[in-house]
Amino acid sequence: MALSTVVVKPDSVTGSVTRDGVTSVQTFTTSDASGWWEASARLRAAARSLDPDGAGLPYADLTGSTFSRNAVMRWYGVQPPASDSNVTQAQQALAAADWSAPEKKAELDTRVHTARQAIDALDERAHLAGILTQHITDKPDEQTVELAELAVPVSNSSGLTRNEAGKVGISDALQAYGLSLPKTVGELRNTVRWLTTVLPPPAPLGNYSGLLGRTWAPGDLSIADKAALAAVGDTPTDDNSGDAMLVLLNTGGILDRNTPEDLRAQAEHFISQMLSDPLVLLLGDSLAFDQRFRGASGTRQLSDAERKQWIIAAIKLKIDPQTPGRPGTIAGYDLYQPGNSGRSMAEVRADLEAHLKQNKLLDPRAAPLVAHLLLASAAPEFLVRGIPDTLRMGSPEWADLRLGVMFAERQGGAGVSRAMSYAQVMALSRLDPRTPEEAAILDNYGMAALLDWGLMQGVYTRPADGRYTPQMYQQAKEAFDAQRTQLLQALNHFNVALPTREKRAIENLRHVFPDLSVEQIKALRVYIAEPNERRNQKLSEPVTRPLVETYMTGDLVEGRWMLLTPGQALPKSPTRKTPFDFNQGLSKADQDAIDANVRALNAKIAQLPNVQAQLPAEVDTYLANLKQGLSTVTKRMIANLPLADRQALELGKVELFALREQVDGVPTLDQTPDQVEERRGRKGTLIRCEHLGVIRYFEVFPDKLLIIKRDDLPDTLTLGGELQNDTKVYGRWAPTKTKLQNGLEEPFDFLAYSSDAVPRPGVKSPHVIIEKIGDTLPAAPSTEQSDMQTVVPNSFSSARTQSIVDRIMQGNFVHHRDTTLQLAQGKLPLEQQRELSAHRDQVLLGMIPFVGAIMDLAQGNVVEGTRGLIIDTVGAVIGGAGSTLNALFKSTKVVAPFGAKAFRVLEKGVSVVSGFLNPLDGTADLLTGVAKGIFSLPKLLNKAPTPSLVTTLGSVEEKMRTCLGVSRVLNQPPPAPSPAGQRATHNGHNYSVPVQAVQIGTYWYATDPTTHLPIGTPLDGFKPLNATAA
């Protein structure tokens, strides 16, 4: 941008941009994907102080002597002239203003101090995290750290007491952000994660529900208000093109000029464009006036943001009069229904848009915009940027995504998650709680997601009344923990390298050479001690060899070798002085030293086991563990299939098949098992399922973590290839009729079945033979099938899934034992050893399902992909509030797979959580009332939390915001003093909600808990406390 043209507003930056010689004015906002919110944290803090009205702060050149007249006037609280005709009025206001008044000076000083504190806090957090990061590099979590004596610099605006060097103790510095002094490396890593976590600024229009709270609070619309607003504009427009309110979505021809894809991708921009139209704002003012609405100022004079909220509420109520309903439900469409399990979020959104198009009042072209408006509050995870196509509804990663979104929305403000990327949101779900109370809050955030996950996974069925029970919450948590435990075990198995003869030999040698390191043992050599044997040794057999290699080959026997340390010279006979000096042996001293060396080595050799005999058992253990790990991830892939496919596999007839290539030119009678095995495609297995007359095929690639549904295969497969008559001459004049088994061209990518290659769609492979694996799994009885059609199977834990997986692992396991044993022996080329090692790394990476951001640990570079990665953000680059969360990938430490940190209750916090969590409403709204200054318990079937407990947790939640640098106290100037002559407030209840209210004329208005000014529409159910008591 040309700096001279830059104007900064609270949520945007505008300026002239020149590309390819063409100059245009562009605007970037804190809610788009430009990265402005990450880069502008310090600038926005300063702008809040210098431009309190948010009208726009122009760039000022440091070398210049001029500044915006209007900006200076707004700084001093004088309204700039809107036109030339208002100049005289502005001059009079300036003349009358007393800028030197103490109260005015104090107000301006407070603004500057608030901005300075916010900026300094960003710098302090970045610097503090950088210092702490130096103490965790390459250290295990359990290692203790001593930081008590560490001192760090702080800013001049800090309230902490500094020493003579301008520093404070690390404990005090951390305490300022609500963090305690870490005692272990693991705690230190978590501390750095909290310090480096960054949230976007609050969205200008929140989650588009500024007037539509799920539980009523001052400023929200009442039930009667909603009904009245939903009825506005029921009369169609003259051209009969739809509802008068909904046609606003085409303001300025938005729908006419843009494709559905553009509307969906840039919905935020187009909605803002529509709401900023002067006529639309005027209509919003009119709607509010009709309902006698008072804004945040306590008057009928509304801000643009308040006018926009009225338009949004009218549109949303037109589409869904029950909004906001149960989370995940929009206009009668249940996003979290079990039928959506296993589907991508894009597919589910497409279904939602199709459902919205059925509304006859809505222009079908507007469905992407309306879906955006409604999803922002009902299911904001759908609007996170960069969600991978491979993320499936109902998967643990999806539950983690919802947890991260809830964390962002509750900590940073409604709507902030829309400005975040998938990786940024998922990083939030990995933060460890620091206290039992924080654990309770994080569990509260993830409660609804965990319950919906349990429903989609078939852990329980949906209750008739649609309300979850505490028992279901316990079931979901136990099922989630069970999956997590098995996947953790699988991860551990994948993280173990193939045992090799060399590794086993070195481990055995370390027992007899306890004082030597691995490298020192590798440097040891042995030398044939007997001179006559040395003279008779073949030239191909060296007389000096590495100790490790000699042991591996079985040649390390007693009485034959002497040990040579690095640099030790070989024993030599005395140099002949004449040609007739024959048979001069070693001196007695040298020979005695060699004999002692041999005896010492013999004693060690006697303690060594036969390394070649050890290896088969270790390889068998390795393969068994790998088989168990791949079984677990295969079950997980099946559990993440769409519901109809899971039902078919659970209830239908299932057959499994393996693929191999033909053995060229060898009769069937002469084919050896090794020849057949060599051509076997062990990387993939084909599943055929027949259920209710529908045939489904699935290609399963366990070590690629890939399952592909095939809709293009014939109902019947050709098994065994085809037999061809042939004549073979076994001896002279003895021709014999034989049969050759030839493969056919089949619609499979055999390269994917026989290597690490990813299957390519549409590929056919020649000479392929299909063979059945094991017996057929029979279909469930017809009566049971009809009863089970509405049941969601718990596929991960079902006996049928286990049977399918067992057949794959027993009949077509990815590694053949003999081949693996040969590799472990070290007889295969080095390149093949490296290939298997690299493949093991890829299996490990695939097991770590942080979908959409894969860290290639073997190579150390970041790539985007389809399998997941859960990362520890400790080594992230520290760049202050302006740094983005993509710095997470700068330094990476693999931790437990999905859900290992999410949805768990700390043991010390069980009593707190049990009194707080009750998931009957499927929501996490109990703390919302605390933030708004009210508290109203929902109707719970189980033990309800006490108001004091929820209030306590509300204060803990605010401390978390302080730690993250998003506390309202830190980032906002103090409110202006209440105007003189403020009306007296009265305590009472608006229906069941306790509220303070003021009477204006014949109407009662609730007061804003912060400003104590009247806000919202007139209360239609208010009873003063004395009237209530009476």
C-alpha positions, 0 to 999 in steps of 0.5 A: 500500500502507498503509505500516504493513502493508508487509513486504519479503522478498528477492523480494517485498513484501506489504501491504494495498491498498485499491481502490474501498473494498475492502481486501485483502492483496496480494503483488508479487514480483521475477518478476511484471510489477508492476515491483517488481524495477525499483523495489526495488533499493536497498530489497532491498540494505538488506533483505539486510543487515537481514534475513539470513534473509529472513524478512521486514522490516516497515516502520518509521516514522521518527517511531516508537519501535518496531520488529519484535521478531523482526527485531531478534532475527534481526539478532543471530542469535537465533531468534525464538519460533515460539509462546508456548511458545518464549518462555522458550527465546528469553529464555534465548538472548538472555541467553546471547548476547554481542552485544558480542563483537568478532567479532559486531560485525565481522559486523554491521558487514560486513553494513551495509558490504556493503549501503551499498556496493551502494546507493552503487554504484547511485547512483554508476552513475546519476549517472555515466551522467547526467554522461556523457550530457550529452557525447553529445547530437546528436553523431556517433559518430565525433566525439572526446571529451575527458573526461580532465579530468572529475571526478565525485563518489563515495560515502563507501563508495567505495574510490577516492581522492578529491580535496579536493572529494570527487571522483575522475577520470572514468577511475578512476570508470569503471575501478571498473566495468570500463570504460575511458575513451571516446575517441569519442562512439560509445564513450561511448554504449556506455559509458552503455548498459552503465552504464544496463543493469539486470538483475533479481535472481536468481530464487528457484528459478532456471530450475527445474533446481537439481538438473538441470545439463546437465553434472554439478557438485557438488550436481546429481543423477547419472544413477542419482539421476535414474532413481530419482527418475523411478521415484518414485510410479509406482503410480497413486493410488487414484482412478487419476487419474494419477501420484502425483507429477504430481497435485501440480500440482492441489494446492489445486485449482489446475487445478480453479479456473483456466482454461488461459489463466490457468494459462499467464499466471500459471504462476509464481504457481501453481507457487509456490503449489503448491510452498509447500504444507506437505505438498508441502514434506514430500514434497520433504524425504522425496525428498531423505532417500531419496537421502541428499542434503545441502544447502548447509548441509552437513547433511540439514537442507534449506531450503524452496528445496532441498525445492522443487527436489526436487519440481520435479526429480521432476515434470520427470523424470516428463514427460521422463526425459532432462531436461535434454536438448539445448536446445530439446528437451522430452520429444521435441518439438523447438522449433527444428525447421525446421518451426516456422520462420515460426511465432509463439512462441505457436503453437509453445508451443501445439504443445508443450502439445498434445504434453505432453497426450499423456502419459497420466500427466499431467492435460491441464489441467496442460500449461501449468504443465508447459510453463512448468517445462520451458521455463524451462531448455530454451528460456527465451525463450518465457517473456519477457513481452510477446513480440509476436505478429508475432515469428517463429521462425527470424527474425533478431529471434528469434535476437537475442531468444535472445541477449538471454535468454542474456545475462541468464541468464548474467550475472544468474543462471538464470531472471532473463529470466522477470522481463524484458520483450521490450524489456528483453531485446532491449536486452541484445542491443544492447550492444557488447563492449568487448574481444576477450574480451568479444566472445568471450563474447557470441559464445558466448552467441549461438552456439546461436541462430545455428546454429538460425537457420541450420538454420531458414533452410535454410543447411544441413540437420540432421546425421544425428547432430543435432550441428552442426559448426564449418563450419556455424557459419561458414556460418550466420555468413556467411549472417547477415552477408549478410542483414544487409548487404543490409538495412543497404543497404536501410535506407540507401536508405529513409533518403534523401529524394526528390530535389526540384527545390528541393533540387537548385536550392539545392545548385547555387546553393551552388556559386556562392555558397559563402560563404552558408548555405542560409537565406541563399540562400533569402533572396536575391531578383532584380529585373528590371534593365531599366526598360522590361521592368519597365514592360511586365511582366504584373501576374501576373508579379512583377518581384521574385522569390526567387532559388531560385524563379526558378532552378527555373522556368528564368527565371534567364537572363543579362542580365535580373536583378540580385541583391538581398540581404536588406534591400537597397532597390530602385533608384529614379529621383530624385523628380519635383520638378514635374509636368513632370519626365519621363524622369528616369533613374537617376544614373550612379553608380546605373546603373553599380552596377546594371550591375556587379550584373547582370554579376556575377550573369551570371557566376554564372548561366553556371556553373549547370546546367539544374536541370530537366534534372538532376532526371529522372536523380536521380529514376531513381536514387532509384526504383532504390535504393528498388526495391532496398531494397523487394526486400530486405525482400520477400525477408526477408518471404518467408524468414520465412514458415512452412516449408510456404509457403516450400517451396510458393513454391520448388517450386510454380507461381507466378503474380502479379497486380495489382489496379486499379479500372475506368475508368468509362464509357470504352470499352476502345479509348478508355482511355489509359495515364494513366487505367489507371495512375491506378486501379492499386493499386501498394501490393499484389501478389497471389501465387497458388501451386499445389503438390502440389494445394494452392493458396495465396494471399499478399497482399504489401505491400512498403512496409507490410512485410506479407505475408498468407496468404489461405485464403478465396480461390477456386481460380480468379480472374476476370481482366480483369473483365467486358466489357459491350456499349455504344454510343457516338456519336462524331459526329452520326448515327454510333453505334458499338458499343463495349465497356466493361471493368467490374470485379467485387466482389472479396474484397480491400481495394482501399484497402490496395492503393492507399494506406497503409491497412492491409488489413482482413480480410473487406472486399470492394471493388467495380469491381475488375479483376485482371490478371496480371503477367508470365509464370507461374513453372513448378513444379519437376519432379515428381521434384525435388519429391518429393526436396525435400519434406524440404529447407528452402529458403534462401528469402532467397537462392534464385533463385525468391524473386528471380524473384518479387520481380523481377516485383513490382518490375518489374510493380507497383512502389509508385511510378510514375515519372511521378507521382514525377517530377511530385512531385519537380518540385514541381508537386503540392500541398504536402500531397501532398509532405508525405504522401510524406515521411511515407510515407518515414518510415514505410517507414524505421521499418518497416525497423528491425525491433526487433519490438514497440516502434516509435518514430515518429521523425517525431512523436517519440512511442512506440507499440506495434506490429508492426514492429521498432525497434532503438534506441540506449539512450544517451539513456535517462533515468537513474534508478538501479537503480530505473529501468526499461528503458522509459527506453530510449525517452526518447531514441532514435537509430536504428542498424543493423537487427537483427543488426548488433551480434549474432553478430559477431566483432571482428577483434582477437578472432578468435584468441581466438574461434577457440580458444574457440567450437566449437558441436558441442553446440549449447550455450553451457555451457563457462563454466558449469563455471568458475562452479561451480568445475569444468572438463570439456571436452565432446567436440569434433571441432575444436580445443578451448579450453584450460582456461586460456583458458576460465578467463580468459574466466570472469574476464572474464564476472565483470568484466561482472557487476561492470560491470552491478552483478550481481556475486556479490562485490558483492551478497552478504555474505562467507560464514560461516567454515567450522565447526571440525573440518571434514572433510579433503577429497580430490582425485579424479574423479567419472567424468571430472569433477575434484572435491574430496570428503569421506568421511562414513561409507561415502559420498563427497560432493562439496564445494561449491567456495565453502563447502567443505561436503559437498553433493548425493547420494553420489558413485557414481563417485568415485576419489581422486586416488591411486587414479586414479593407481594 
